[in-house]
Amino acid sequence: MTDFCVWAPNAPGQELGNVEGSTVAWCSKPGHGTRLFPAGALKGVKFVQTPNYVQVVGTIDQTQINMATEDWGGEMDSGGADCVSPA
């Protein structure tokens, strides 16, 4: 739970869905070559591990990692807005 990363915009005030292709990693620990969560950004974190997956959930002051205040999130995956489906 002390070493994890999330993807967020590379500039302040952006909505994640609009900049999915240019996001950057923000991490809880140095050594990954990424940006670090600013002090006080993480409000609570919980780690869940099952035989099939791991999950990190919690609360964050998302404005400290460049997300717009009213951005309620979404999902980044291979089927995202920046992906092109084969014809």
PDB file with one MODEL, atoms N, CA, C and O in Angstrom:
MODEL        1
ATOM      1  N   MET A   1       0.825  -1.192   0.000  1.00  0.00           N
ATOM      2  CA  MET A   1       0.000   0.000   0.000  1.00  0.00           C
ATOM      3  C   MET A   1       0.869   1.256   0.000  1.00  0.00           C
ATOM      4  O   MET A   1       0.362   2.355  -0.225  1.00  0.00           O
ATOM      5  N   THR A   2       2.146   1.111   0.244  1.00  0.00           N
ATOM      6  CA  THR A   2       3.019   2.288   0.260  1.00  0.00           C
ATOM      7  C   THR A   2       3.707   2.538  -1.068  1.00  0.00           C
ATOM      8  O   THR A   2       4.440   3.517  -1.208  1.00  0.00           O
ATOM      9  N   ASP A   3       3.484   1.670  -2.044  1.00  0.00           N
ATOM     10  CA  ASP A   3       4.168   1.817  -3.331  1.00  0.00           C
ATOM     11  C   ASP A   3       3.189   1.529  -4.462  1.00  0.00           C
ATOM     12  O   ASP A   3       3.046   0.386  -4.894  1.00  0.00           O
ATOM     13  N   PHE A   4       2.514   2.575  -4.939  1.00  0.00           N
ATOM     14  CA  PHE A   4       1.557   2.437  -6.034  1.00  0.00           C
ATOM     15  C   PHE A   4       1.501   3.735  -6.826  1.00  0.00           C
ATOM     16  O   PHE A   4       1.963   4.779  -6.365  1.00  0.00           O
ATOM     17  N   CYS A   5       0.930   3.656  -8.023  1.00  0.00           N
ATOM     18  CA  CYS A   5       0.835   4.819  -8.913  1.00  0.00           C
ATOM     19  C   CYS A   5      -0.564   4.920  -9.507  1.00  0.00           C
ATOM     20  O   CYS A   5      -1.292   3.931  -9.588  1.00  0.00           O
ATOM     21  N   VAL A   6      -0.926   6.121  -9.919  1.00  0.00           N
ATOM     22  CA  VAL A   6      -2.161   6.364 -10.665  1.00  0.00           C
ATOM     23  C   VAL A   6      -1.809   7.235 -11.872  1.00  0.00           C
ATOM     24  O   VAL A   6      -0.748   7.858 -11.912  1.00  0.00           O
ATOM     25  N   TRP A   7      -2.705   7.269 -12.847  1.00  0.00           N
ATOM     26  CA  TRP A   7      -2.532   8.109 -14.023  1.00  0.00           C
ATOM     27  C   TRP A   7      -3.396   9.348 -13.868  1.00  0.00           C
ATOM     28  O   TRP A   7      -4.547   9.263 -13.440  1.00  0.00           O
ATOM     29  N   ALA A   8      -2.837  10.497 -14.217  1.00  0.00           N
ATOM     30  CA  ALA A   8      -3.580  11.757 -14.126  1.00  0.00           C
ATOM     31  C   ALA A   8      -3.045  12.714 -15.198  1.00  0.00           C
ATOM     32  O   ALA A   8      -2.002  12.452 -15.798  1.00  0.00           O
ATOM     33  N   PRO A   9      -3.755  13.819 -15.438  1.00  0.00           N
ATOM     34  CA  PRO A   9      -3.337  14.768 -16.464  1.00  0.00           C
ATOM     35  C   PRO A   9      -1.932  15.319 -16.229  1.00  0.00           C
ATOM     36  O   PRO A   9      -1.437  15.337 -15.101  1.00  0.00           O
ATOM     37  N   ASN A  10      -1.302  15.766 -17.310  1.00  0.00           N
ATOM     38  CA  ASN A  10       0.047  16.320 -17.207  1.00  0.00           C
ATOM     39  C   ASN A  10       0.060  17.826 -16.966  1.00  0.00           C
ATOM     40  O   ASN A  10       1.130  18.407 -16.786  1.00  0.00           O
ATOM     41  N   ALA A  11      -1.103  18.468 -16.958  1.00  0.00           N
ATOM     42  CA  ALA A  11      -1.199  19.901 -16.692  1.00  0.00           C
ATOM     43  C   ALA A  11      -2.433  20.149 -15.817  1.00  0.00           C
ATOM     44  O   ALA A  11      -3.391  19.380 -15.881  1.00  0.00           O
ATOM     45  N   PRO A  12      -2.423  21.198 -15.011  1.00  0.00           N
ATOM     46  CA  PRO A  12      -3.512  21.452 -14.057  1.00  0.00           C
ATOM     47  C   PRO A  12      -4.880  21.683 -14.686  1.00  0.00           C
ATOM     48  O   PRO A  12      -4.999  22.230 -15.783  1.00  0.00           O
ATOM     49  N   GLY A  13      -5.911  21.250 -13.958  1.00  0.00           N
ATOM     50  CA  GLY A  13      -7.293  21.558 -14.293  1.00  0.00           C
ATOM     51  C   GLY A  13      -7.899  20.802 -15.448  1.00  0.00           C
ATOM     52  O   GLY A  13      -8.926  21.228 -15.975  1.00  0.00           O
ATOM     53  N   GLN A  14      -7.315  19.707 -15.864  1.00  0.00           N
ATOM     54  CA  GLN A  14      -7.827  18.972 -17.015  1.00  0.00           C
ATOM     55  C   GLN A  14      -8.742  17.829 -16.601  1.00  0.00           C
ATOM     56  O   GLN A  14      -8.575  17.239 -15.534  1.00  0.00           O
ATOM     57  N   GLU A  15      -9.712  17.524 -17.463  1.00  0.00           N
ATOM     58  CA  GLU A  15     -10.567  16.365 -17.243  1.00  0.00           C
ATOM     59  C   GLU A  15      -9.887  15.151 -17.855  1.00  0.00           C
ATOM     60  O   GLU A  15      -9.457  15.189 -19.008  1.00  0.00           O
ATOM     61  N   LEU A  16      -9.792  14.099 -17.099  1.00  0.00           N
ATOM     62  CA  LEU A  16      -9.059  12.908 -17.503  1.00  0.00           C
ATOM     63  C   LEU A  16      -9.523  12.354 -18.846  1.00  0.00           C
ATOM     64  O   LEU A  16      -8.697  11.981 -19.679  1.00  0.00           O
ATOM     65  N   GLY A  17     -10.835  12.298 -19.065  1.00  0.00           N
ATOM     66  CA  GLY A  17     -11.360  11.753 -20.315  1.00  0.00           C
ATOM     67  C   GLY A  17     -10.929  12.520 -21.543  1.00  0.00           C
ATOM     68  O   GLY A  17     -10.897  11.965 -22.641  1.00  0.00           O
ATOM     69  N   ASN A  18     -10.595  13.792 -21.374  1.00  0.00           N
ATOM     70  CA  ASN A  18     -10.187  14.623 -22.507  1.00  0.00           C
ATOM     71  C   ASN A  18      -8.697  14.522 -22.829  1.00  0.00           C
ATOM     72  O   ASN A  18      -8.269  14.927 -23.910  1.00  0.00           O
ATOM     73  N   VAL A  19      -7.898  13.983 -21.894  1.00  0.00           N
ATOM     74  CA  VAL A  19      -6.442  13.947 -22.090  1.00  0.00           C
ATOM     75  C   VAL A  19      -5.876  12.547 -21.831  1.00  0.00           C
ATOM     76  O   VAL A  19      -4.711  12.399 -21.461  1.00  0.00           O
ATOM     77  N   GLU A  20      -6.692  11.551 -22.024  1.00  0.00           N
ATOM     78  CA  GLU A  20      -6.306  10.174 -21.714  1.00  0.00           C
ATOM     79  C   GLU A  20      -4.978   9.772 -22.362  1.00  0.00           C
ATOM     80  O   GLU A  20      -4.188   9.053 -21.750  1.00  0.00           O
ATOM     81  N   GLY A  21      -4.729  10.221 -23.571  1.00  0.00           N
ATOM     82  CA  GLY A  21      -3.516   9.834 -24.286  1.00  0.00           C
ATOM     83  C   GLY A  21      -2.254  10.535 -23.837  1.00  0.00           C
ATOM     84  O   GLY A  21      -1.162  10.148 -24.254  1.00  0.00           O
ATOM     85  N   SER A  22      -2.364  11.555 -22.999  1.00  0.00           N
ATOM     86  CA  SER A  22      -1.171  12.289 -22.567  1.00  0.00           C
ATOM     87  C   SER A  22      -1.033  12.344 -21.044  1.00  0.00           C
ATOM     88  O   SER A  22      -0.383  13.242 -20.508  1.00  0.00           O
ATOM     89  N   THR A  23      -1.636  11.396 -20.361  1.00  0.00           N
ATOM     90  CA  THR A  23      -1.548  11.382 -18.904  1.00  0.00           C
ATOM     91  C   THR A  23      -0.147  10.974 -18.447  1.00  0.00           C
ATOM     92  O   THR A  23       0.641  10.424 -19.216  1.00  0.00           O
ATOM     93  N   VAL A  24       0.138  11.258 -17.185  1.00  0.00           N
ATOM     94  CA  VAL A  24       1.417  10.903 -16.578  1.00  0.00           C
ATOM     95  C   VAL A  24       1.149  10.141 -15.281  1.00  0.00           C
ATOM     96  O   VAL A  24       0.069  10.243 -14.698  1.00  0.00           O
ATOM     97  N   ALA A  25       2.138   9.384 -14.845  1.00  0.00           N
ATOM     98  CA  ALA A  25       2.005   8.623 -13.602  1.00  0.00           C
ATOM     99  C   ALA A  25       2.382   9.489 -12.407  1.00  0.00           C
ATOM    100  O   ALA A  25       3.347  10.252 -12.444  1.00  0.00           O
ATOM    101  N   TRP A  26       1.595   9.349 -11.353  1.00  0.00           N
ATOM    102  CA  TRP A  26       1.860   9.960 -10.055  1.00  0.00           C
ATOM    103  C   TRP A  26       1.979   8.808  -9.069  1.00  0.00           C
ATOM    104  O   TRP A  26       1.092   7.958  -8.994  1.00  0.00           O
ATOM    105  N   CYS A  27       3.064   8.777  -8.318  1.00  0.00           N
ATOM    106  CA  CYS A  27       3.327   7.630  -7.450  1.00  0.00           C
ATOM    107  C   CYS A  27       3.524   8.032  -5.990  1.00  0.00           C
ATOM    108  O   CYS A  27       3.809   9.184  -5.663  1.00  0.00           O
ATOM    109  N   SER A  28       3.360   7.034  -5.136  1.00  0.00           N
ATOM    110  CA  SER A  28       3.481   7.253  -3.697  1.00  0.00           C
ATOM    111  C   SER A  28       4.917   7.144  -3.201  1.00  0.00           C
ATOM    112  O   SER A  28       5.212   7.502  -2.061  1.00  0.00           O
ATOM    113  N   LYS A  29       5.810   6.651  -4.055  1.00  0.00           N
ATOM    114  CA  LYS A  29       7.185   6.397  -3.635  1.00  0.00           C
ATOM    115  C   LYS A  29       8.143   6.784  -4.765  1.00  0.00           C
ATOM    116  O   LYS A  29       7.849   6.529  -5.933  1.00  0.00           O
ATOM    117  N   PRO A  30       9.279   7.394  -4.434  1.00  0.00           N
ATOM    118  CA  PRO A  30      10.248   7.718  -5.487  1.00  0.00           C
ATOM    119  C   PRO A  30      10.911   6.452  -6.033  1.00  0.00           C
ATOM    120  O   PRO A  30      10.825   5.381  -5.432  1.00  0.00           O
ATOM    121  N   GLY A  31      11.568   6.595  -7.173  1.00  0.00           N
ATOM    122  CA  GLY A  31      12.311   5.491  -7.739  1.00  0.00           C
ATOM    123  C   GLY A  31      11.709   4.930  -9.008  1.00  0.00           C
ATOM    124  O   GLY A  31      12.271   4.010  -9.603  1.00  0.00           O
ATOM    125  N   HIS A  32      10.576   5.464  -9.435  1.00  0.00           N
ATOM    126  CA  HIS A  32       9.927   4.974 -10.643  1.00  0.00           C
ATOM    127  C   HIS A  32      10.111   5.941 -11.819  1.00  0.00           C
ATOM    128  O   HIS A  32       9.664   5.656 -12.930  1.00  0.00           O
ATOM    129  N   GLY A  33      10.760   7.072 -11.577  1.00  0.00           N
ATOM    130  CA  GLY A  33      10.923   8.064 -12.635  1.00  0.00           C
ATOM    131  C   GLY A  33       9.633   8.815 -12.930  1.00  0.00           C
ATOM    132  O   GLY A  33       9.416   9.262 -14.056  1.00  0.00           O
ATOM    133  N   THR A  34       8.788   8.954 -11.935  1.00  0.00           N
ATOM    134  CA  THR A  34       7.480   9.588 -12.110  1.00  0.00           C
ATOM    135  C   THR A  34       7.332  10.778 -11.176  1.00  0.00           C
ATOM    136  O   THR A  34       8.231  11.094 -10.397  1.00  0.00           O
ATOM    137  N   ARG A  35       6.192  11.424 -11.268  1.00  0.00           N
ATOM    138  CA  ARG A  35       5.863  12.489 -10.322  1.00  0.00           C
ATOM    139  C   ARG A  35       5.404  11.842  -9.016  1.00  0.00           C
ATOM    140  O   ARG A  35       4.855  10.740  -9.023  1.00  0.00           O
ATOM    141  N   LEU A  36       5.630  12.527  -7.902  1.00  0.00           N
ATOM    142  CA  LEU A  36       5.200  12.014  -6.604  1.00  0.00           C
ATOM    143  C   LEU A  36       3.943  12.732  -6.145  1.00  0.00           C
ATOM    144  O   LEU A  36       3.761  13.918  -6.419  1.00  0.00           O
ATOM    145  N   PHE A  37       3.075  12.008  -5.446  1.00  0.00           N
ATOM    146  CA  PHE A  37       1.910  12.649  -4.853  1.00  0.00           C
ATOM    147  C   PHE A  37       2.401  13.758  -3.927  1.00  0.00           C
ATOM    148  O   PHE A  37       3.286  13.518  -3.106  1.00  0.00           O
ATOM    149  N   PRO A  38       1.848  14.962  -4.039  1.00  0.00           N
ATOM    150  CA  PRO A  38       2.227  16.026  -3.113  1.00  0.00           C
ATOM    151  C   PRO A  38       1.779  15.671  -1.688  1.00  0.00           C
ATOM    152  O   PRO A  38       0.819  14.925  -1.497  1.00  0.00           O
ATOM    153  N   ALA A  39       2.476  16.205  -0.714  1.00  0.00           N
ATOM    154  CA  ALA A  39       2.108  15.990   0.685  1.00  0.00           C
ATOM    155  C   ALA A  39       0.662  16.422   0.900  1.00  0.00           C
ATOM    156  O   ALA A  39       0.271  17.514   0.488  1.00  0.00           O
ATOM    157  N   GLY A  40      -0.122  15.581   1.535  1.00  0.00           N
ATOM    158  CA  GLY A  40      -1.519  15.895   1.825  1.00  0.00           C
ATOM    159  C   GLY A  40      -2.496  15.539   0.728  1.00  0.00           C
ATOM    160  O   GLY A  40      -3.705  15.658   0.932  1.00  0.00           O
ATOM    161  N   ALA A  41      -2.021  15.106  -0.432  1.00  0.00           N
ATOM    162  CA  ALA A  41      -2.937  14.765  -1.524  1.00  0.00           C
ATOM    163  C   ALA A  41      -3.736  13.498  -1.204  1.00  0.00           C
ATOM    164  O   ALA A  41      -4.940  13.447  -1.455  1.00  0.00           O
ATOM    165  N   LEU A  42      -3.082  12.491  -0.658  1.00  0.00           N
ATOM    166  CA  LEU A  42      -3.772  11.243  -0.313  1.00  0.00           C
ATOM    167  C   LEU A  42      -4.479  11.413   1.021  1.00  0.00           C
ATOM    168  O   LEU A  42      -3.854  11.753   2.026  1.00  0.00           O
ATOM    169  N   LYS A  43      -5.776  11.176   1.023  1.00  0.00           N
ATOM    170  CA  LYS A  43      -6.579  11.333   2.233  1.00  0.00           C
ATOM    171  C   LYS A  43      -6.850  10.007   2.926  1.00  0.00           C
ATOM    172  O   LYS A  43      -7.076   9.977   4.136  1.00  0.00           O
ATOM    173  N   GLY A  44      -6.830   8.920   2.182  1.00  0.00           N
ATOM    174  CA  GLY A  44      -7.051   7.590   2.734  1.00  0.00           C
ATOM    175  C   GLY A  44      -6.790   6.558   1.649  1.00  0.00           C
ATOM    176  O   GLY A  44      -7.165   6.765   0.495  1.00  0.00           O
ATOM    177  N   VAL A  45      -6.155   5.455   2.002  1.00  0.00           N
ATOM    178  CA  VAL A  45      -5.804   4.428   1.028  1.00  0.00           C
ATOM    179  C   VAL A  45      -6.076   3.058   1.631  1.00  0.00           C
ATOM    180  O   VAL A  45      -5.806   2.813   2.806  1.00  0.00           O
ATOM    181  N   LYS A  46      -6.617   2.171   0.801  1.00  0.00           N
ATOM    182  CA  LYS A  46      -6.863   0.793   1.228  1.00  0.00           C
ATOM    183  C   LYS A  46      -6.372  -0.139   0.132  1.00  0.00           C
ATOM    184  O   LYS A  46      -6.611   0.105  -1.051  1.00  0.00           O
ATOM    185  N   PHE A  47      -5.692  -1.199   0.522  1.00  0.00           N
ATOM    186  CA  PHE A  47      -5.150  -2.175  -0.408  1.00  0.00           C
ATOM    187  C   PHE A  47      -5.946  -3.468  -0.259  1.00  0.00           C
ATOM    188  O   PHE A  47      -6.145  -3.955   0.855  1.00  0.00           O
ATOM    189  N   VAL A  48      -6.402  -4.025  -1.386  1.00  0.00           N
ATOM    190  CA  VAL A  48      -7.149  -5.281  -1.395  1.00  0.00           C
ATOM    191  C   VAL A  48      -6.409  -6.250  -2.308  1.00  0.00           C
ATOM    192  O   VAL A  48      -6.043  -5.895  -3.428  1.00  0.00           O
ATOM    193  N   GLN A  49      -6.187  -7.473  -1.830  1.00  0.00           N
ATOM    194  CA  GLN A  49      -5.534  -8.495  -2.656  1.00  0.00           C
ATOM    195  C   GLN A  49      -6.361  -9.766  -2.603  1.00  0.00           C
ATOM    196  O   GLN A  49      -6.744 -10.238  -1.533  1.00  0.00           O
ATOM    197  N   THR A  50      -6.629 -10.314  -3.792  1.00  0.00           N
ATOM    198  CA  THR A  50      -7.343 -11.579  -3.903  1.00  0.00           C
ATOM    199  C   THR A  50      -6.483 -12.510  -4.756  1.00  0.00           C
ATOM    200  O   THR A  50      -5.448 -12.079  -5.264  1.00  0.00           O
ATOM    201  N   PRO A  51      -6.869 -13.742  -4.924  1.00  0.00           N
ATOM    202  CA  PRO A  51      -6.100 -14.625  -5.806  1.00  0.00           C
ATOM    203  C   PRO A  51      -6.091 -14.155  -7.262  1.00  0.00           C
ATOM    204  O   PRO A  51      -5.214 -14.553  -8.029  1.00  0.00           O
ATOM    205  N   ASN A  52      -7.059 -13.310  -7.656  1.00  0.00           N
ATOM    206  CA  ASN A  52      -7.198 -12.902  -9.049  1.00  0.00           C
ATOM    207  C   ASN A  52      -6.788 -11.474  -9.356  1.00  0.00           C
ATOM    208  O   ASN A  52      -6.558 -11.155 -10.522  1.00  0.00           O
ATOM    209  N   TYR A  53      -6.687 -10.605  -8.369  1.00  0.00           N
ATOM    210  CA  TYR A  53      -6.344  -9.210  -8.636  1.00  0.00           C
ATOM    211  C   TYR A  53      -5.884  -8.498  -7.373  1.00  0.00           C
ATOM    212  O   TYR A  53      -6.088  -8.978  -6.258  1.00  0.00           O
ATOM    213  N   VAL A  54      -5.260  -7.345  -7.573  1.00  0.00           N
ATOM    214  CA  VAL A  54      -4.981  -6.425  -6.479  1.00  0.00           C
ATOM    215  C   VAL A  54      -5.674  -5.112  -6.807  1.00  0.00           C
ATOM    216  O   VAL A  54      -5.864  -4.774  -7.976  1.00  0.00           O
ATOM    217  N   GLN A  55      -6.048  -4.382  -5.779  1.00  0.00           N
ATOM    218  CA  GLN A  55      -6.770  -3.130  -5.974  1.00  0.00           C
ATOM    219  C   GLN A  55      -6.336  -2.138  -4.910  1.00  0.00           C
ATOM    220  O   GLN A  55      -6.213  -2.486  -3.736  1.00  0.00           O
ATOM    221  N   VAL A  56      -6.107  -0.904  -5.326  1.00  0.00           N
ATOM    222  CA  VAL A  56      -5.843   0.185  -4.397  1.00  0.00           C
ATOM    223  C   VAL A  56      -6.999   1.156  -4.535  1.00  0.00           C
ATOM    224  O   VAL A  56      -7.269   1.648  -5.631  1.00  0.00           O
ATOM    225  N   VAL A  57      -7.679   1.436  -3.446  1.00  0.00           N
ATOM    226  CA  VAL A  57      -8.796   2.379  -3.451  1.00  0.00           C
ATOM    227  C   VAL A  57      -8.559   3.411  -2.367  1.00  0.00           C
ATOM    228  O   VAL A  57      -7.801   3.175  -1.426  1.00  0.00           O
ATOM    229  N   GLY A  58      -9.197   4.536  -2.500  1.00  0.00           N
ATOM    230  CA  GLY A  58      -9.042   5.551  -1.471  1.00  0.00           C
ATOM    231  C   GLY A  58      -9.627   6.874  -1.896  1.00  0.00           C
ATOM    232  O   GLY A  58     -10.402   6.963  -2.849  1.00  0.00           O
ATOM    233  N   THR A  59      -9.238   7.895  -1.168  1.00  0.00           N
ATOM    234  CA  THR A  59      -9.675   9.248  -1.483  1.00  0.00           C
ATOM    235  C   THR A  59      -8.438  10.127  -1.644  1.00  0.00           C
ATOM    236  O   THR A  59      -7.401   9.905  -1.019  1.00  0.00           O
ATOM    237  N   ILE A  60      -8.586  11.126  -2.503  1.00  0.00           N
ATOM    238  CA  ILE A  60      -7.457  11.992  -2.832  1.00  0.00           C
ATOM    239  C   ILE A  60      -7.957  13.396  -3.141  1.00  0.00           C
ATOM    240  O   ILE A  60      -9.065  13.575  -3.647  1.00  0.00           O
ATOM    241  N   ASP A  61      -7.139  14.378  -2.836  1.00  0.00           N
ATOM    242  CA  ASP A  61      -7.402  15.737  -3.315  1.00  0.00           C
ATOM    243  C   ASP A  61      -6.882  15.766  -4.747  1.00  0.00           C
ATOM    244  O   ASP A  61      -5.705  16.041  -4.979  1.00  0.00           O
ATOM    245  N   GLN A  62      -7.753  15.485  -5.698  1.00  0.00           N
ATOM    246  CA  GLN A  62      -7.340  15.300  -7.084  1.00  0.00           C
ATOM    247  C   GLN A  62      -6.812  16.560  -7.738  1.00  0.00           C
ATOM    248  O   GLN A  62      -6.115  16.480  -8.749  1.00  0.00           O
ATOM    249  N   THR A  63      -7.124  17.714  -7.189  1.00  0.00           N
ATOM    250  CA  THR A  63      -6.581  18.946  -7.766  1.00  0.00           C
ATOM    251  C   THR A  63      -5.068  19.003  -7.593  1.00  0.00           C
ATOM    252  O   THR A  63      -4.388  19.718  -8.329  1.00  0.00           O
ATOM    253  N   GLN A  64      -4.532  18.253  -6.623  1.00  0.00           N
ATOM    254  CA  GLN A  64      -3.087  18.250  -6.400  1.00  0.00           C
ATOM    255  C   GLN A  64      -2.333  17.388  -7.413  1.00  0.00           C
ATOM    256  O   GLN A  64      -1.105  17.437  -7.479  1.00  0.00           O
ATOM    257  N   ILE A  65      -3.070  16.594  -8.205  1.00  0.00           N
ATOM    258  CA  ILE A  65      -2.435  15.829  -9.284  1.00  0.00           C
ATOM    259  C   ILE A  65      -3.028  16.233 -10.641  1.00  0.00           C
ATOM    260  O   ILE A  65      -3.180  15.411 -11.545  1.00  0.00           O
ATOM    261  N   ASN A  66      -3.355  17.520 -10.750  1.00  0.00           N
ATOM    262  CA  ASN A  66      -3.774  18.174 -11.999  1.00  0.00           C
ATOM    263  C   ASN A  66      -5.180  17.847 -12.493  1.00  0.00           C
ATOM    264  O   ASN A  66      -5.543  18.272 -13.590  1.00  0.00           O
ATOM    265  N   MET A  67      -5.978  17.119 -11.738  1.00  0.00           N
ATOM    266  CA  MET A  67      -7.346  16.823 -12.192  1.00  0.00           C
ATOM    267  C   MET A  67      -8.280  17.967 -11.860  1.00  0.00           C
ATOM    268  O   MET A  67      -8.157  18.598 -10.810  1.00  0.00           O
ATOM    269  N   ALA A  68      -9.211  18.229 -12.754  1.00  0.00           N
ATOM    270  CA  ALA A  68     -10.218  19.262 -12.534  1.00  0.00           C
ATOM    271  C   ALA A  68     -11.051  18.912 -11.303  1.00  0.00           C
ATOM    272  O   ALA A  68     -11.286  17.737 -11.023  1.00  0.00           O
ATOM    273  N   THR A  69     -11.489  19.911 -10.584  1.00  0.00           N
ATOM    274  CA  THR A  69     -12.255  19.724  -9.350  1.00  0.00           C
ATOM    275  C   THR A  69     -13.486  18.865  -9.564  1.00  0.00           C
ATOM    276  O   THR A  69     -13.779  17.999  -8.740  1.00  0.00           O
ATOM    277  N   GLU A  70     -14.208  19.080 -10.642  1.00  0.00           N
ATOM    278  CA  GLU A  70     -15.464  18.362 -10.883  1.00  0.00           C
ATOM    279  C   GLU A  70     -15.306  17.132 -11.771  1.00  0.00           C
ATOM    280  O   GLU A  70     -16.301  16.625 -12.290  1.00  0.00           O
ATOM    281  N   ASP A  71     -14.095  16.643 -11.959  1.00  0.00           N
ATOM    282  CA  ASP A  71     -13.879  15.433 -12.751  1.00  0.00           C
ATOM    283  C   ASP A  71     -14.171  14.232 -11.858  1.00  0.00           C
ATOM    284  O   ASP A  71     -13.464  13.992 -10.879  1.00  0.00           O
ATOM    285  N   TRP A  72     -15.199  13.492 -12.193  1.00  0.00           N
ATOM    286  CA  TRP A  72     -15.612  12.365 -11.355  1.00  0.00           C
ATOM    287  C   TRP A  72     -14.967  11.054 -11.786  1.00  0.00           C
ATOM    288  O   TRP A  72     -15.388   9.979 -11.361  1.00  0.00           O
ATOM    289  N   GLY A  73     -13.943  11.149 -12.632  1.00  0.00           N
ATOM    290  CA  GLY A  73     -13.148   9.969 -12.966  1.00  0.00           C
ATOM    291  C   GLY A  73     -13.678   9.185 -14.127  1.00  0.00           C
ATOM    292  O   GLY A  73     -14.531   9.642 -14.887  1.00  0.00           O
ATOM    293  N   GLY A  74     -13.155   8.005 -14.243  1.00  0.00           N
ATOM    294  CA  GLY A  74     -13.502   7.142 -15.346  1.00  0.00           C
ATOM    295  C   GLY A  74     -12.598   5.937 -15.344  1.00  0.00           C
ATOM    296  O   GLY A  74     -12.163   5.471 -14.290  1.00  0.00           O
ATOM    297  N   GLU A  75     -12.323   5.448 -16.498  1.00  0.00           N
ATOM    298  CA  GLU A  75     -11.550   4.218 -16.624  1.00  0.00           C
ATOM    299  C   GLU A  75     -10.575   4.373 -17.779  1.00  0.00           C
ATOM    300  O   GLU A  75     -10.947   4.821 -18.864  1.00  0.00           O
ATOM    301  N   MET A  76      -9.348   4.006 -17.543  1.00  0.00           N
ATOM    302  CA  MET A  76      -8.353   4.028 -18.617  1.00  0.00           C
ATOM    303  C   MET A  76      -8.027   2.585 -18.965  1.00  0.00           C
ATOM    304  O   MET A  76      -7.549   1.826 -18.122  1.00  0.00           O
ATOM    305  N   ASP A  77      -8.287   2.215 -20.201  1.00  0.00           N
ATOM    306  CA  ASP A  77      -8.013   0.853 -20.637  1.00  0.00           C
ATOM    307  C   ASP A  77      -7.761   0.838 -22.140  1.00  0.00           C
ATOM    308  O   ASP A  77      -7.780   1.883 -22.789  1.00  0.00           O
ATOM    309  N   SER A  78      -7.527  -0.333 -22.679  1.00  0.00           N
ATOM    310  CA  SER A  78      -7.193  -0.450 -24.095  1.00  0.00           C
ATOM    311  C   SER A  78      -8.345  -0.087 -25.023  1.00  0.00           C
ATOM    312  O   SER A  78      -8.142   0.033 -26.231  1.00  0.00           O
ATOM    313  N   GLY A  79      -9.543   0.090 -24.490  1.00  0.00           N
ATOM    314  CA  GLY A  79     -10.692   0.478 -25.297  1.00  0.00           C
ATOM    315  C   GLY A  79     -11.031   1.946 -25.120  1.00  0.00           C
ATOM    316  O   GLY A  79     -12.148   2.367 -25.422  1.00  0.00           O
ATOM    317  N   GLY A  80     -10.078   2.729 -24.632  1.00  0.00           N
ATOM    318  CA  GLY A  80     -10.323   4.134 -24.333  1.00  0.00           C
ATOM    319  C   GLY A  80     -10.525   4.994 -25.563  1.00  0.00           C
ATOM    320  O   GLY A  80     -10.483   4.512 -26.695  1.00  0.00           O
ATOM    321  N   ALA A  81     -10.742   6.259 -25.322  1.00  0.00           N
ATOM    322  CA  ALA A  81     -11.079   7.219 -26.383  1.00  0.00           C
ATOM    323  C   ALA A  81      -9.971   7.390 -27.414  1.00  0.00           C
ATOM    324  O   ALA A  81     -10.243   7.777 -28.551  1.00  0.00           O
ATOM    325  N   ASP A  82      -8.736   7.109 -27.038  1.00  0.00           N
ATOM    326  CA  ASP A  82      -7.630   7.310 -27.957  1.00  0.00           C
ATOM    327  C   ASP A  82      -7.310   6.080 -28.792  1.00  0.00           C
ATOM    328  O   ASP A  82      -6.409   6.120 -29.629  1.00  0.00           O
ATOM    329  N   CYS A  83      -8.017   5.013 -28.580  1.00  0.00           N
ATOM    330  CA  CYS A  83      -7.741   3.766 -29.307  1.00  0.00           C
ATOM    331  C   CYS A  83      -8.571   3.693 -30.579  1.00  0.00           C
ATOM    332  O   CYS A  83      -9.716   4.143 -30.616  1.00  0.00           O
ATOM    333  N   VAL A  84      -7.988   3.130 -31.601  1.00  0.00           N
ATOM    334  CA  VAL A  84      -8.679   2.957 -32.867  1.00  0.00           C
ATOM    335  C   VAL A  84      -8.982   1.475 -33.042  1.00  0.00           C
ATOM    336  O   VAL A  84      -8.085   0.637 -32.955  1.00  0.00           O
ATOM    337  N   SER A  85     -10.222   1.162 -33.282  1.00  0.00           N
ATOM    338  CA  SER A  85     -10.615  -0.241 -33.498  1.00  0.00           C
ATOM    339  C   SER A  85     -10.324  -0.636 -34.931  1.00  0.00           C
ATOM    340  O   SER A  85     -10.461   0.177 -35.845  1.00  0.00           O
ATOM    341  N   PRO A  86      -9.917  -1.902 -35.134  1.00  0.00           N
ATOM    342  CA  PRO A  86      -9.707  -2.369 -36.505  1.00  0.00           C
ATOM    343  C   PRO A  86     -11.005  -2.363 -37.292  1.00  0.00           C
ATOM    344  O   PRO A  86     -12.076  -2.583 -36.726  1.00  0.00           O
ATOM    345  N   ALA A  87     -10.920  -2.118 -38.574  1.00  0.00           N
ATOM    346  CA  ALA A  87     -12.117  -2.050 -39.423  1.00  0.00           C
ATOM    347  C   ALA A  87     -12.721  -3.412 -39.621  1.00  0.00           C
ATOM    348  O   ALA A  87     -13.734  -3.544 -40.308  1.00  0.00           O
TER     349      ALA A  87
ENDMDL
END
